[in-house]
Amino acid sequence: MSGHKYVNKEEVLDFGKIYHIYNKAIGNELLFRNEDDYFFFLRKLEKYILPIACVYSYCLIPNHFHFLVYTKPEDEVKQRLTEKPFKKERNPLHQSFSNFFNSYSKPYNKAHNRMGRLFLYPFKRILVEKEDYLLCLINYIHRNPIHHGIVKNFSDWKYSSYNAIISKGSTKIKKTNILQLFSSVNDFVIFHEHNKTKPGIDKYYLE
């Protein structure tokens, strides 16, 4: 992975790249008020994002979320989206994310009797080009519930990809791509428990 001179939190999404994607609720609102909201969001993620990107890790907490994704090659994306009504002048990756957020916001507003914008930003995205930052981001994303004082042990939080990655069962997460960065699953677990970070990694974070 090559070096990157600066961090642009509004990168133009390109094919075949790794991005840290995040967003939060506007004001003091919540993105997720109950368990149904979390699972509904993940179903929408599967419908709108998995056709155009592989999810390496994620974490959803009450007022914001983090994704680490790899956008698929252009030919594969366009083949998957041939039956979708995309405008020719629009980036299909950006439009897929826009459709994803809209498909969540409208039913959420109806279910919780609210009106108006739900998300603070269209969404933030940072290109991740260095493997050491990729590793630190995986750690940060999974430990985010501890950072916000929601749980004492990150493995107790149900709405992240951590337990899916270490499980033996099938999952929509591309866990093979993540685990190959470690010598073993146990090494992956220890990496998180030691909370390894790197100077400068904070520029890739939401907070």
PyMOL CGO cylinders between C-alpha atoms (Angstrom):
from pymol import cmd
from pymol.cgo import CYLINDER

trace = [
    CYLINDER, 0.00, 0.00, 0.00, 1.40, 3.38, -0.98, 0.3, 1, 1, 1, 1, 1, 1,
    CYLINDER, 1.40, 3.38, -0.98, 1.61, 6.45, 1.23, 0.3, 1, 1, 1, 1, 1, 1,
    CYLINDER, 1.61, 6.45, 1.23, -1.09, 9.10, 1.28, 0.3, 1, 1, 1, 1, 1, 1,
    CYLINDER, -1.09, 9.10, 1.28, -0.12, 12.73, 1.76, 0.3, 1, 1, 1, 1, 1, 1,
    CYLINDER, -0.12, 12.73, 1.76, -3.25, 13.86, 3.54, 0.3, 1, 1, 1, 1, 1, 1,
    CYLINDER, -3.25, 13.86, 3.54, -6.56, 12.63, 4.86, 0.3, 1, 1, 1, 1, 1, 1,
    CYLINDER, -6.56, 12.63, 4.86, -9.61, 13.71, 2.89, 0.3, 1, 1, 1, 1, 1, 1,
    CYLINDER, -9.61, 13.71, 2.89, -12.80, 12.95, 4.77, 0.3, 1, 1, 1, 1, 1, 1,
    CYLINDER, -12.80, 12.95, 4.77, -14.84, 13.48, 1.60, 0.3, 1, 1, 1, 1, 1, 1,
    CYLINDER, -14.84, 13.48, 1.60, -12.90, 11.25, -0.79, 0.3, 1, 1, 1, 1, 1, 1,
    CYLINDER, -12.90, 11.25, -0.79, -14.49, 10.49, -4.14, 0.3, 1, 1, 1, 1, 1, 1,
    CYLINDER, -14.49, 10.49, -4.14, -15.11, 6.77, -3.90, 0.3, 1, 1, 1, 1, 1, 1,
    CYLINDER, -15.11, 6.77, -3.90, -13.16, 4.78, -6.45, 0.3, 1, 1, 1, 1, 1, 1,
    CYLINDER, -13.16, 4.78, -6.45, -13.26, 1.13, -7.44, 0.3, 1, 1, 1, 1, 1, 1,
    CYLINDER, -13.26, 1.13, -7.44, -10.92, -1.41, -5.86, 0.3, 1, 1, 1, 1, 1, 1,
    CYLINDER, -10.92, -1.41, -5.86, -9.99, 0.71, -2.82, 0.3, 1, 1, 1, 1, 1, 1,
    CYLINDER, -9.99, 0.71, -2.82, -10.29, 0.41, 0.97, 0.3, 1, 1, 1, 1, 1, 1,
    CYLINDER, -10.29, 0.41, 0.97, -12.23, 3.12, 2.81, 0.3, 1, 1, 1, 1, 1, 1,
    CYLINDER, -12.23, 3.12, 2.81, -13.18, 4.00, 6.34, 0.3, 1, 1, 1, 1, 1, 1,
    CYLINDER, -13.18, 4.00, 6.34, -16.84, 5.05, 6.05, 0.3, 1, 1, 1, 1, 1, 1,
    CYLINDER, -16.84, 5.05, 6.05, -18.68, 6.69, 8.90, 0.3, 1, 1, 1, 1, 1, 1,
    CYLINDER, -18.68, 6.69, 8.90, -21.64, 8.85, 9.77, 0.3, 1, 1, 1, 1, 1, 1,
    CYLINDER, -21.64, 8.85, 9.77, -23.56, 10.00, 12.81, 0.3, 1, 1, 1, 1, 1, 1,
    CYLINDER, -23.56, 10.00, 12.81, -27.01, 11.21, 13.73, 0.3, 1, 1, 1, 1, 1, 1,
    CYLINDER, -27.01, 11.21, 13.73, -27.85, 14.88, 13.53, 0.3, 1, 1, 1, 1, 1, 1,
    CYLINDER, -27.85, 14.88, 13.53, -27.85, 16.81, 16.82, 0.3, 1, 1, 1, 1, 1, 1,
    CYLINDER, -27.85, 16.81, 16.82, -28.76, 14.69, 19.83, 0.3, 1, 1, 1, 1, 1, 1,
    CYLINDER, -28.76, 14.69, 19.83, -30.71, 12.19, 17.78, 0.3, 1, 1, 1, 1, 1, 1,
    CYLINDER, -30.71, 12.19, 17.78, -30.03, 8.45, 17.74, 0.3, 1, 1, 1, 1, 1, 1,
    CYLINDER, -30.03, 8.45, 17.74, -29.54, 6.27, 14.69, 0.3, 1, 1, 1, 1, 1, 1,
    CYLINDER, -29.54, 6.27, 14.69, -30.57, 3.16, 16.61, 0.3, 1, 1, 1, 1, 1, 1,
    CYLINDER, -30.57, 3.16, 16.61, -33.16, 3.17, 19.39, 0.3, 1, 1, 1, 1, 1, 1,
    CYLINDER, -33.16, 3.17, 19.39, -33.74, -0.56, 19.72, 0.3, 1, 1, 1, 1, 1, 1,
    CYLINDER, -33.74, -0.56, 19.72, -32.55, -3.94, 18.49, 0.3, 1, 1, 1, 1, 1, 1,
    CYLINDER, -32.55, -3.94, 18.49, -34.92, -3.86, 15.51, 0.3, 1, 1, 1, 1, 1, 1,
    CYLINDER, -34.92, -3.86, 15.51, -33.23, -0.68, 14.26, 0.3, 1, 1, 1, 1, 1, 1,
    CYLINDER, -33.23, -0.68, 14.26, -29.77, -2.29, 14.34, 0.3, 1, 1, 1, 1, 1, 1,
    CYLINDER, -29.77, -2.29, 14.34, -30.88, -5.36, 12.42, 0.3, 1, 1, 1, 1, 1, 1,
    CYLINDER, -30.88, -5.36, 12.42, -32.94, -3.34, 9.93, 0.3, 1, 1, 1, 1, 1, 1,
    CYLINDER, -32.94, -3.34, 9.93, -29.85, -1.22, 9.22, 0.3, 1, 1, 1, 1, 1, 1,
    CYLINDER, -29.85, -1.22, 9.22, -27.75, -4.34, 8.62, 0.3, 1, 1, 1, 1, 1, 1,
    CYLINDER, -27.75, -4.34, 8.62, -30.38, -5.74, 6.24, 0.3, 1, 1, 1, 1, 1, 1,
    CYLINDER, -30.38, -5.74, 6.24, -30.24, -2.51, 4.26, 0.3, 1, 1, 1, 1, 1, 1,
    CYLINDER, -30.24, -2.51, 4.26, -26.45, -2.71, 4.29, 0.3, 1, 1, 1, 1, 1, 1,
    CYLINDER, -26.45, -2.71, 4.29, -26.64, -6.18, 2.78, 0.3, 1, 1, 1, 1, 1, 1,
    CYLINDER, -26.64, -6.18, 2.78, -29.08, -5.06, 0.09, 0.3, 1, 1, 1, 1, 1, 1,
    CYLINDER, -29.08, -5.06, 0.09, -27.40, -1.85, -1.04, 0.3, 1, 1, 1, 1, 1, 1,
    CYLINDER, -27.40, -1.85, -1.04, -23.72, -2.09, -0.12, 0.3, 1, 1, 1, 1, 1, 1,
    CYLINDER, -23.72, -2.09, -0.12, -22.69, -5.72, -0.50, 0.3, 1, 1, 1, 1, 1, 1,
    CYLINDER, -22.69, -5.72, -0.50, -23.28, -5.62, -4.27, 0.3, 1, 1, 1, 1, 1, 1,
    CYLINDER, -23.28, -5.62, -4.27, -20.69, -2.85, -4.59, 0.3, 1, 1, 1, 1, 1, 1,
    CYLINDER, -20.69, -2.85, -4.59, -18.30, -3.44, -1.68, 0.3, 1, 1, 1, 1, 1, 1,
    CYLINDER, -18.30, -3.44, -1.68, -16.92, -6.07, 0.70, 0.3, 1, 1, 1, 1, 1, 1,
    CYLINDER, -16.92, -6.07, 0.70, -17.30, -5.24, 4.38, 0.3, 1, 1, 1, 1, 1, 1,
    CYLINDER, -17.30, -5.24, 4.38, -14.11, -5.90, 6.33, 0.3, 1, 1, 1, 1, 1, 1,
    CYLINDER, -14.11, -5.90, 6.33, -15.37, -4.66, 9.70, 0.3, 1, 1, 1, 1, 1, 1,
    CYLINDER, -15.37, -4.66, 9.70, -18.14, -2.55, 11.18, 0.3, 1, 1, 1, 1, 1, 1,
    CYLINDER, -18.14, -2.55, 11.18, -19.53, -1.24, 14.43, 0.3, 1, 1, 1, 1, 1, 1,
    CYLINDER, -19.53, -1.24, 14.43, -22.92, 0.33, 15.11, 0.3, 1, 1, 1, 1, 1, 1,
    CYLINDER, -22.92, 0.33, 15.11, -23.51, 2.27, 18.29, 0.3, 1, 1, 1, 1, 1, 1,
    CYLINDER, -23.51, 2.27, 18.29, -26.57, 4.36, 19.22, 0.3, 1, 1, 1, 1, 1, 1,
    CYLINDER, -26.57, 4.36, 19.22, -25.65, 7.63, 17.51, 0.3, 1, 1, 1, 1, 1, 1,
    CYLINDER, -25.65, 7.63, 17.51, -23.11, 6.66, 14.83, 0.3, 1, 1, 1, 1, 1, 1,
    CYLINDER, -23.11, 6.66, 14.83, -21.47, 3.86, 12.88, 0.3, 1, 1, 1, 1, 1, 1,
    CYLINDER, -21.47, 3.86, 12.88, -18.15, 2.84, 11.33, 0.3, 1, 1, 1, 1, 1, 1,
    CYLINDER, -18.15, 2.84, 11.33, -17.52, 0.62, 8.29, 0.3, 1, 1, 1, 1, 1, 1,
    CYLINDER, -17.52, 0.62, 8.29, -14.25, -0.55, 6.82, 0.3, 1, 1, 1, 1, 1, 1,
    CYLINDER, -14.25, -0.55, 6.82, -15.00, -1.57, 3.23, 0.3, 1, 1, 1, 1, 1, 1,
    CYLINDER, -15.00, -1.57, 3.23, -13.27, -2.60, 0.05, 0.3, 1, 1, 1, 1, 1, 1,
    CYLINDER, -13.27, -2.60, 0.05, -15.03, -1.31, -3.06, 0.3, 1, 1, 1, 1, 1, 1,
    CYLINDER, -15.03, -1.31, -3.06, -15.28, -3.95, -5.75, 0.3, 1, 1, 1, 1, 1, 1,
    CYLINDER, -15.28, -3.95, -5.75, -13.68, -3.63, -9.22, 0.3, 1, 1, 1, 1, 1, 1,
    CYLINDER, -13.68, -3.63, -9.22, -15.58, -1.46, -11.70, 0.3, 1, 1, 1, 1, 1, 1,
    CYLINDER, -15.58, -1.46, -11.70, -16.59, -4.30, -14.04, 0.3, 1, 1, 1, 1, 1, 1,
    CYLINDER, -16.59, -4.30, -14.04, -18.00, -6.35, -11.18, 0.3, 1, 1, 1, 1, 1, 1,
    CYLINDER, -18.00, -6.35, -11.18, -19.95, -3.41, -9.75, 0.3, 1, 1, 1, 1, 1, 1,
    CYLINDER, -19.95, -3.41, -9.75, -21.48, -2.45, -13.08, 0.3, 1, 1, 1, 1, 1, 1,
    CYLINDER, -21.48, -2.45, -13.08, -22.42, -6.07, -13.76, 0.3, 1, 1, 1, 1, 1, 1,
    CYLINDER, -22.42, -6.07, -13.76, -24.16, -6.33, -10.39, 0.3, 1, 1, 1, 1, 1, 1,
    CYLINDER, -24.16, -6.33, -10.39, -26.02, -3.07, -10.92, 0.3, 1, 1, 1, 1, 1, 1,
    CYLINDER, -26.02, -3.07, -10.92, -27.20, -3.57, -14.50, 0.3, 1, 1, 1, 1, 1, 1,
    CYLINDER, -27.20, -3.57, -14.50, -30.84, -3.78, -13.41, 0.3, 1, 1, 1, 1, 1, 1,
    CYLINDER, -30.84, -3.78, -13.41, -30.62, -0.74, -11.12, 0.3, 1, 1, 1, 1, 1, 1,
    CYLINDER, -30.62, -0.74, -11.12, -31.82, 2.67, -12.39, 0.3, 1, 1, 1, 1, 1, 1,
    CYLINDER, -31.82, 2.67, -12.39, -28.54, 4.58, -11.95, 0.3, 1, 1, 1, 1, 1, 1,
    CYLINDER, -28.54, 4.58, -11.95, -28.01, 7.96, -13.56, 0.3, 1, 1, 1, 1, 1, 1,
    CYLINDER, -28.01, 7.96, -13.56, -25.12, 7.78, -16.01, 0.3, 1, 1, 1, 1, 1, 1,
    CYLINDER, -25.12, 7.78, -16.01, -23.46, 10.92, -14.64, 0.3, 1, 1, 1, 1, 1, 1,
    CYLINDER, -23.46, 10.92, -14.64, -23.45, 9.66, -11.05, 0.3, 1, 1, 1, 1, 1, 1,
    CYLINDER, -23.45, 9.66, -11.05, -20.79, 7.56, -9.38, 0.3, 1, 1, 1, 1, 1, 1,
    CYLINDER, -20.79, 7.56, -9.38, -22.55, 4.20, -8.73, 0.3, 1, 1, 1, 1, 1, 1,
    CYLINDER, -22.55, 4.20, -8.73, -20.62, 3.76, -5.48, 0.3, 1, 1, 1, 1, 1, 1,
    CYLINDER, -20.62, 3.76, -5.48, -21.81, 7.09, -4.09, 0.3, 1, 1, 1, 1, 1, 1,
    CYLINDER, -21.81, 7.09, -4.09, -25.34, 6.47, -5.29, 0.3, 1, 1, 1, 1, 1, 1,
    CYLINDER, -25.34, 6.47, -5.29, -25.42, 3.05, -3.63, 0.3, 1, 1, 1, 1, 1, 1,
    CYLINDER, -25.42, 3.05, -3.63, -24.51, 4.64, -0.30, 0.3, 1, 1, 1, 1, 1, 1,
    CYLINDER, -24.51, 4.64, -0.30, -27.06, 7.40, -0.83, 0.3, 1, 1, 1, 1, 1, 1,
    CYLINDER, -27.06, 7.40, -0.83, -29.75, 4.82, -1.57, 0.3, 1, 1, 1, 1, 1, 1,
    CYLINDER, -29.75, 4.82, -1.57, -28.69, 2.85, 1.49, 0.3, 1, 1, 1, 1, 1, 1,
    CYLINDER, -28.69, 2.85, 1.49, -29.04, 5.81, 3.87, 0.3, 1, 1, 1, 1, 1, 1,
    CYLINDER, -29.04, 5.81, 3.87, -32.35, 6.90, 2.35, 0.3, 1, 1, 1, 1, 1, 1,
    CYLINDER, -32.35, 6.90, 2.35, -33.75, 3.38, 2.58, 0.3, 1, 1, 1, 1, 1, 1,
    CYLINDER, -33.75, 3.38, 2.58, -32.99, 3.38, 6.30, 0.3, 1, 1, 1, 1, 1, 1,
    CYLINDER, -32.99, 3.38, 6.30, -33.97, 6.97, 7.15, 0.3, 1, 1, 1, 1, 1, 1,
    CYLINDER, -33.97, 6.97, 7.15, -37.50, 6.97, 5.75, 0.3, 1, 1, 1, 1, 1, 1,
    CYLINDER, -37.50, 6.97, 5.75, -38.76, 3.82, 7.54, 0.3, 1, 1, 1, 1, 1, 1,
    CYLINDER, -38.76, 3.82, 7.54, -36.89, 4.90, 10.70, 0.3, 1, 1, 1, 1, 1, 1,
    CYLINDER, -36.89, 4.90, 10.70, -38.68, 8.27, 10.72, 0.3, 1, 1, 1, 1, 1, 1,
    CYLINDER, -38.68, 8.27, 10.72, -42.02, 6.57, 10.21, 0.3, 1, 1, 1, 1, 1, 1,
    CYLINDER, -42.02, 6.57, 10.21, -41.39, 3.97, 12.93, 0.3, 1, 1, 1, 1, 1, 1,
    CYLINDER, -41.39, 3.97, 12.93, -40.31, 6.60, 15.47, 0.3, 1, 1, 1, 1, 1, 1,
    CYLINDER, -40.31, 6.60, 15.47, -42.74, 9.32, 14.48, 0.3, 1, 1, 1, 1, 1, 1,
    CYLINDER, -42.74, 9.32, 14.48, -40.10, 11.85, 13.53, 0.3, 1, 1, 1, 1, 1, 1,
    CYLINDER, -40.10, 11.85, 13.53, -39.45, 14.12, 10.56, 0.3, 1, 1, 1, 1, 1, 1,
    CYLINDER, -39.45, 14.12, 10.56, -36.43, 15.59, 8.83, 0.3, 1, 1, 1, 1, 1, 1,
    CYLINDER, -36.43, 15.59, 8.83, -32.86, 14.61, 8.20, 0.3, 1, 1, 1, 1, 1, 1,
    CYLINDER, -32.86, 14.61, 8.20, -31.48, 11.76, 10.30, 0.3, 1, 1, 1, 1, 1, 1,
    CYLINDER, -31.48, 11.76, 10.30, -27.79, 11.71, 9.36, 0.3, 1, 1, 1, 1, 1, 1,
    CYLINDER, -27.79, 11.71, 9.36, -25.48, 14.64, 10.10, 0.3, 1, 1, 1, 1, 1, 1,
    CYLINDER, -25.48, 14.64, 10.10, -23.41, 14.27, 6.92, 0.3, 1, 1, 1, 1, 1, 1,
    CYLINDER, -23.41, 14.27, 6.92, -24.04, 12.73, 3.51, 0.3, 1, 1, 1, 1, 1, 1,
    CYLINDER, -24.04, 12.73, 3.51, -21.26, 10.43, 4.82, 0.3, 1, 1, 1, 1, 1, 1,
    CYLINDER, -21.26, 10.43, 4.82, -17.56, 10.69, 5.53, 0.3, 1, 1, 1, 1, 1, 1,
    CYLINDER, -17.56, 10.69, 5.53, -15.01, 8.47, 3.83, 0.3, 1, 1, 1, 1, 1, 1,
    CYLINDER, -15.01, 8.47, 3.83, -11.26, 8.18, 4.19, 0.3, 1, 1, 1, 1, 1, 1,
    CYLINDER, -11.26, 8.18, 4.19, -9.04, 6.28, 1.79, 0.3, 1, 1, 1, 1, 1, 1,
    CYLINDER, -9.04, 6.28, 1.79, -6.90, 3.74, 3.66, 0.3, 1, 1, 1, 1, 1, 1,
    CYLINDER, -6.90, 3.74, 3.66, -3.69, 2.90, 1.84, 0.3, 1, 1, 1, 1, 1, 1,
    CYLINDER, -3.69, 2.90, 1.84, -1.30, 1.73, 4.55, 0.3, 1, 1, 1, 1, 1, 1,
    CYLINDER, -1.30, 1.73, 4.55, -1.58, -1.73, 6.10, 0.3, 1, 1, 1, 1, 1, 1,
    CYLINDER, -1.58, -1.73, 6.10, -0.57, -0.57, 9.57, 0.3, 1, 1, 1, 1, 1, 1,
    CYLINDER, -0.57, -0.57, 9.57, -3.41, 1.97, 9.59, 0.3, 1, 1, 1, 1, 1, 1,
    CYLINDER, -3.41, 1.97, 9.59, -5.78, -0.67, 8.27, 0.3, 1, 1, 1, 1, 1, 1,
    CYLINDER, -5.78, -0.67, 8.27, -4.92, -2.89, 11.24, 0.3, 1, 1, 1, 1, 1, 1,
    CYLINDER, -4.92, -2.89, 11.24, -5.30, -0.05, 13.74, 0.3, 1, 1, 1, 1, 1, 1,
    CYLINDER, -5.30, -0.05, 13.74, -8.67, 0.89, 12.27, 0.3, 1, 1, 1, 1, 1, 1,
    CYLINDER, -8.67, 0.89, 12.27, -9.95, -2.66, 12.64, 0.3, 1, 1, 1, 1, 1, 1,
    CYLINDER, -9.95, -2.66, 12.64, -8.97, -2.49, 16.31, 0.3, 1, 1, 1, 1, 1, 1,
    CYLINDER, -8.97, -2.49, 16.31, -10.49, 0.97, 16.77, 0.3, 1, 1, 1, 1, 1, 1,
    CYLINDER, -10.49, 0.97, 16.77, -13.77, 0.07, 15.11, 0.3, 1, 1, 1, 1, 1, 1,
    CYLINDER, -13.77, 0.07, 15.11, -14.29, -3.06, 17.22, 0.3, 1, 1, 1, 1, 1, 1,
    CYLINDER, -14.29, -3.06, 17.22, -13.32, -1.29, 20.45, 0.3, 1, 1, 1, 1, 1, 1,
    CYLINDER, -13.32, -1.29, 20.45, -15.52, 1.73, 19.76, 0.3, 1, 1, 1, 1, 1, 1,
    CYLINDER, -15.52, 1.73, 19.76, -18.24, 0.69, 22.26, 0.3, 1, 1, 1, 1, 1, 1,
    CYLINDER, -18.24, 0.69, 22.26, -15.60, 0.75, 25.03, 0.3, 1, 1, 1, 1, 1, 1,
    CYLINDER, -15.60, 0.75, 25.03, -14.41, 4.16, 23.86, 0.3, 1, 1, 1, 1, 1, 1,
    CYLINDER, -14.41, 4.16, 23.86, -17.96, 5.47, 24.36, 0.3, 1, 1, 1, 1, 1, 1,
    CYLINDER, -17.96, 5.47, 24.36, -18.52, 3.73, 27.69, 0.3, 1, 1, 1, 1, 1, 1,
    CYLINDER, -18.52, 3.73, 27.69, -21.28, 1.43, 26.42, 0.3, 1, 1, 1, 1, 1, 1,
    CYLINDER, -21.28, 1.43, 26.42, -19.63, -1.85, 27.44, 0.3, 1, 1, 1, 1, 1, 1,
    CYLINDER, -19.63, -1.85, 27.44, -16.53, -2.86, 29.37, 0.3, 1, 1, 1, 1, 1, 1,
    CYLINDER, -16.53, -2.86, 29.37, -15.59, -5.67, 26.98, 0.3, 1, 1, 1, 1, 1, 1,
    CYLINDER, -15.59, -5.67, 26.98, -15.80, -5.06, 23.22, 0.3, 1, 1, 1, 1, 1, 1,
    CYLINDER, -15.80, -5.06, 23.22, -16.66, -8.73, 22.60, 0.3, 1, 1, 1, 1, 1, 1,
    CYLINDER, -16.66, -8.73, 22.60, -19.93, -8.22, 24.52, 0.3, 1, 1, 1, 1, 1, 1,
    CYLINDER, -19.93, -8.22, 24.52, -21.25, -5.76, 21.96, 0.3, 1, 1, 1, 1, 1, 1,
    CYLINDER, -21.25, -5.76, 21.96, -23.60, -7.51, 19.53, 0.3, 1, 1, 1, 1, 1, 1,
    CYLINDER, -23.60, -7.51, 19.53, -23.60, -4.87, 16.82, 0.3, 1, 1, 1, 1, 1, 1,
    CYLINDER, -23.60, -4.87, 16.82, -20.07, -5.15, 15.50, 0.3, 1, 1, 1, 1, 1, 1,
    CYLINDER, -20.07, -5.15, 15.50, -18.23, -7.56, 13.23, 0.3, 1, 1, 1, 1, 1, 1,
    CYLINDER, -18.23, -7.56, 13.23, -15.78, -8.76, 15.90, 0.3, 1, 1, 1, 1, 1, 1,
    CYLINDER, -15.78, -8.76, 15.90, -17.59, -11.95, 16.93, 0.3, 1, 1, 1, 1, 1, 1,
    CYLINDER, -17.59, -11.95, 16.93, -18.50, -12.76, 13.31, 0.3, 1, 1, 1, 1, 1, 1,
    CYLINDER, -18.50, -12.76, 13.31, -14.82, -12.61, 12.36, 0.3, 1, 1, 1, 1, 1, 1,
    CYLINDER, -14.82, -12.61, 12.36, -13.65, -14.97, 15.11, 0.3, 1, 1, 1, 1, 1, 1,
    CYLINDER, -13.65, -14.97, 15.11, -16.57, -17.38, 14.71, 0.3, 1, 1, 1, 1, 1, 1,
    CYLINDER, -16.57, -17.38, 14.71, -16.35, -20.60, 12.72, 0.3, 1, 1, 1, 1, 1, 1,
    CYLINDER, -16.35, -20.60, 12.72, -19.70, -20.01, 11.08, 0.3, 1, 1, 1, 1, 1, 1,
    CYLINDER, -19.70, -20.01, 11.08, -20.44, -18.33, 7.75, 0.3, 1, 1, 1, 1, 1, 1,
    CYLINDER, -20.44, -18.33, 7.75, -20.84, -14.57, 7.66, 0.3, 1, 1, 1, 1, 1, 1,
    CYLINDER, -20.84, -14.57, 7.66, -21.33, -11.71, 5.20, 0.3, 1, 1, 1, 1, 1, 1,
    CYLINDER, -21.33, -11.71, 5.20, -18.12, -10.15, 6.55, 0.3, 1, 1, 1, 1, 1, 1,
    CYLINDER, -18.12, -10.15, 6.55, -15.02, -10.88, 4.44, 0.3, 1, 1, 1, 1, 1, 1,
    CYLINDER, -15.02, -10.88, 4.44, -13.27, -12.31, 7.48, 0.3, 1, 1, 1, 1, 1, 1,
    CYLINDER, -13.27, -12.31, 7.48, -10.74, -14.30, 5.45, 0.3, 1, 1, 1, 1, 1, 1,
    CYLINDER, -10.74, -14.30, 5.45, -9.33, -11.04, 4.10, 0.3, 1, 1, 1, 1, 1, 1,
    CYLINDER, -9.33, -11.04, 4.10, -8.94, -9.73, 7.65, 0.3, 1, 1, 1, 1, 1, 1,
    CYLINDER, -8.94, -9.73, 7.65, -7.64, -12.88, 9.31, 0.3, 1, 1, 1, 1, 1, 1,
    CYLINDER, -7.64, -12.88, 9.31, -4.95, -13.32, 6.67, 0.3, 1, 1, 1, 1, 1, 1,
    CYLINDER, -4.95, -13.32, 6.67, -3.35, -10.20, 8.14, 0.3, 1, 1, 1, 1, 1, 1,
    CYLINDER, -3.35, -10.20, 8.14, -2.77, -12.15, 11.35, 0.3, 1, 1, 1, 1, 1, 1,
    CYLINDER, -2.77, -12.15, 11.35, -0.92, -15.36, 12.08, 0.3, 1, 1, 1, 1, 1, 1,
    CYLINDER, -0.92, -15.36, 12.08, -4.04, -16.93, 13.66, 0.3, 1, 1, 1, 1, 1, 1,
    CYLINDER, -4.04, -16.93, 13.66, -7.47, -16.14, 15.08, 0.3, 1, 1, 1, 1, 1, 1,
    CYLINDER, -7.47, -16.14, 15.08, -5.84, -16.07, 18.51, 0.3, 1, 1, 1, 1, 1, 1,
    CYLINDER, -5.84, -16.07, 18.51, -3.39, -13.44, 17.24, 0.3, 1, 1, 1, 1, 1, 1,
    CYLINDER, -3.39, -13.44, 17.24, -6.38, -11.40, 16.04, 0.3, 1, 1, 1, 1, 1, 1,
    CYLINDER, -6.38, -11.40, 16.04, -7.96, -11.64, 19.52, 0.3, 1, 1, 1, 1, 1, 1,
    CYLINDER, -7.96, -11.64, 19.52, -4.73, -10.69, 21.30, 0.3, 1, 1, 1, 1, 1, 1,
    CYLINDER, -4.73, -10.69, 21.30, -4.25, -7.75, 18.94, 0.3, 1, 1, 1, 1, 1, 1,
    CYLINDER, -4.25, -7.75, 18.94, -7.61, -6.34, 20.06, 0.3, 1, 1, 1, 1, 1, 1,
    CYLINDER, -7.61, -6.34, 20.06, -7.06, -7.09, 23.73, 0.3, 1, 1, 1, 1, 1, 1,
    CYLINDER, -7.06, -7.09, 23.73, -3.74, -5.23, 23.72, 0.3, 1, 1, 1, 1, 1, 1,
    CYLINDER, -3.74, -5.23, 23.72, -5.42, -2.27, 22.01, 0.3, 1, 1, 1, 1, 1, 1,
    CYLINDER, -5.42, -2.27, 22.01, -2.47, -1.62, 19.72, 0.3, 1, 1, 1, 1, 1, 1,
    CYLINDER, -2.47, -1.62, 19.72, -2.41, 1.84, 18.17, 0.3, 1, 1, 1, 1, 1, 1,
    CYLINDER, -2.41, 1.84, 18.17, 0.00, 3.92, 16.14, 0.3, 1, 1, 1, 1, 1, 1,
    CYLINDER, 0.00, 3.92, 16.14, 0.88, 7.64, 16.40, 0.3, 1, 1, 1, 1, 1, 1,
    CYLINDER, 0.88, 7.64, 16.40, -1.16, 9.63, 13.90, 0.3, 1, 1, 1, 1, 1, 1,
    CYLINDER, -1.16, 9.63, 13.90, -3.94, 7.07, 13.62, 0.3, 1, 1, 1, 1, 1, 1,
    CYLINDER, -3.94, 7.07, 13.62, -6.40, 9.51, 15.23, 0.3, 1, 1, 1, 1, 1, 1,
    CYLINDER, -6.40, 9.51, 15.23, -6.72, 11.39, 11.92, 0.3, 1, 1, 1, 1, 1, 1,
    CYLINDER, -6.72, 11.39, 11.92, -8.58, 8.35, 10.57, 0.3, 1, 1, 1, 1, 1, 1,
    CYLINDER, -8.58, 8.35, 10.57, -11.14, 8.42, 13.37, 0.3, 1, 1, 1, 1, 1, 1,
    CYLINDER, -11.14, 8.42, 13.37, -14.58, 9.99, 13.66, 0.3, 1, 1, 1, 1, 1, 1,
    CYLINDER, -14.58, 9.99, 13.66, -14.12, 11.59, 17.07, 0.3, 1, 1, 1, 1, 1, 1,
]
cmd.load_cgo(trace, "trace")
